[in-house]
């Protein structure tokens, strides 16, 4: 059987669109199947001359299986780390989290000032109040999740 390029030309874009749609759908299903969601994403501004910031959000897991946040990535910062804050006597200490953060099934974990948080270091360009940046979260089981953060104050602060 011969297929002319003229007749196939309409077929190829349709197949490409279907393939891309099925890849996007499978990514959404992976996230939904694992139950990972995010809310209340915000970060501290980093104006000119400031090369460090912190980001906060709530990570929810509506799934029946626990998951683990393994690492965090951001194109606008050279170094991105997960840290925890805790009291040691009367001194607040910040520590690098090297083994990830467990996200229990049917529960959520809040990354907040004074607790777990994302440290963004060696920021490549200023991040002014109101500007948005994408930070990617890599989980042990769920698909990678890209979250849009707005620089400013906590949404809870109003």
C-alpha positions as CSV (number, residue, x, y, z in Angstrom):
1,X,0.0,0.0,0.0
2,X,1.3,3.5,-0.9
3,X,0.5,6.5,1.1
4,X,1.1,9.9,-0.4
5,X,2.7,12.6,1.7
6,X,-0.2,14.9,0.9
7,X,-2.6,12.4,2.4
8,X,-0.3,11.6,5.4
9,X,0.4,15.2,6.2
10,X,-2.9,15.7,8.0
11,X,-2.4,12.4,9.8
12,X,1.0,13.1,11.2
13,X,0.0,16.2,13.2
14,X,-3.1,14.4,14.5
15,X,-1.0,11.5,15.7
16,X,1.6,13.9,17.3
17,X,-1.2,15.7,19.1
18,X,-2.7,12.5,20.4
19,X,0.7,11.2,21.5
20,X,1.5,14.4,23.3
21,X,-1.9,14.5,24.9
22,X,-1.5,10.9,26.2
23,X,1.9,11.7,27.7
24,X,0.5,14.8,29.5
25,X,-2.5,12.7,30.6
26,X,-0.3,9.9,31.9
27,X,1.7,12.5,33.9
28,X,-1.5,13.9,35.5
29,X,-2.7,10.4,36.3
30,X,0.7,9.6,38.0
31,X,0.4,12.6,40.2
32,X,-3.3,11.9,40.9
33,X,-2.7,8.2,41.5
34,X,0.0,9.0,44.0
35,X,-2.2,11.7,45.6
36,X,0.5,14.4,45.9
37,X,-0.8,18.0,45.8
38,X,0.6,21.4,46.9
39,X,-0.9,24.5,48.3
40,X,0.0,27.9,49.8
41,X,3.4,28.2,47.9
42,X,5.3,31.4,48.6
43,X,8.9,32.5,48.9
44,X,10.8,35.3,50.4
45,X,11.9,38.1,47.9
46,X,15.6,38.3,47.0
47,X,16.2,41.8,45.8
48,X,19.4,43.0,44.1
49,X,22.4,42.2,46.3
50,X,20.6,39.3,48.1
51,X,21.5,35.8,46.8
52,X,19.6,33.7,49.2
53,X,15.9,33.0,49.8
54,X,13.6,30.5,51.4
55,X,10.4,28.9,50.1
56,X,7.4,27.4,51.9
57,X,4.3,25.4,51.0
58,X,2.1,22.6,52.1
59,X,2.6,19.2,50.5
60,X,-0.5,17.0,50.7
61,X,-0.8,13.2,50.1
62,X,-4.4,12.0,49.5
63,X,-3.1,8.6,48.5
64,X,-3.2,5.4,50.4
65,X,0.6,5.0,50.3
66,X,3.2,7.3,51.9
67,X,5.7,9.1,49.7
68,X,9.0,10.9,50.3
69,X,10.2,14.3,49.0
70,X,13.7,13.3,47.7
71,X,15.0,16.6,46.3
72,X,14.1,20.1,45.1
73,X,15.4,21.9,42.0
74,X,15.1,25.4,40.7
75,X,16.7,26.9,37.5
76,X,17.0,30.3,39.1
77,X,19.3,29.2,41.9
78,X,22.7,27.4,41.8
79,X,22.0,25.5,45.0
80,X,18.7,24.2,46.4
81,X,18.4,22.4,49.7
82,X,15.8,21.2,52.1
83,X,16.5,22.3,55.7
84,X,14.8,21.8,59.1
85,X,14.8,24.2,62.0
86,X,14.7,22.9,65.6
87,X,15.4,24.1,69.1
88,X,18.5,22.8,70.8
89,X,18.1,24.0,74.3
90,X,17.6,27.8,73.9
91,X,19.2,27.9,70.5
92,X,17.4,27.6,67.2
93,X,19.5,25.4,64.8
94,X,19.1,24.9,61.0
95,X,20.1,21.5,59.6
96,X,20.4,20.1,56.1
97,X,17.9,17.3,55.4
98,X,19.7,14.6,53.6
99,X,17.2,11.7,53.7
100,X,14.2,13.6,52.4
101,X,10.9,14.4,54.0
102,X,8.3,11.7,54.5
103,X,4.8,12.6,53.3
104,X,2.4,10.2,55.1
105,X,-0.6,8.7,53.3
106,X,-3.8,10.7,53.7
107,X,-1.9,13.6,55.5
108,X,0.1,16.7,54.7
109,X,3.4,18.3,55.7
110,X,3.8,22.0,56.0
111,X,7.1,23.6,55.0
112,X,7.0,26.8,57.1
113,X,9.2,29.4,58.8
114,X,10.7,27.8,61.9
115,X,10.3,24.2,60.5
116,X,11.1,22.4,57.3
117,X,11.8,24.8,54.4
118,X,13.5,25.1,51.0
119,X,16.7,27.1,50.9
120,X,17.5,28.7,47.6
121,X,21.2,29.8,47.4
122,X,23.3,31.6,44.9
123,X,20.2,33.0,43.2
124,X,21.1,34.1,39.7
125,X,18.8,37.2,39.4
126,X,16.7,39.3,41.8
127,X,13.3,38.0,42.8
128,X,11.1,40.9,43.7
129,X,7.9,40.9,45.7
130,X,5.0,39.8,43.4
131,X,7.3,37.9,41.0
132,X,6.7,34.2,40.3
133,X,9.3,31.4,40.1
134,X,9.0,27.7,39.4
135,X,10.5,25.2,41.8
136,X,10.4,21.4,41.0
137,X,9.8,18.7,43.6
138,X,11.1,15.2,43.1
139,X,9.4,12.4,45.0
140,X,10.3,8.8,45.6
141,X,7.1,7.5,44.1
142,X,5.0,10.3,42.6
143,X,6.0,12.1,39.4
144,X,8.0,15.3,39.6
145,X,5.8,18.3,40.5
146,X,6.5,21.8,39.2
147,X,5.1,24.4,41.6
148,X,4.7,28.2,41.0
149,X,5.9,30.3,44.0
150,X,5.1,34.0,44.4
151,X,7.6,36.1,46.2
152,X,6.2,38.0,49.1
153,X,4.6,37.2,52.4
154,X,2.8,34.1,53.6
155,X,-0.7,33.8,52.2
156,X,-1.9,33.2,55.8
157,X,-0.5,36.7,56.7
158,X,-2.9,38.3,54.2
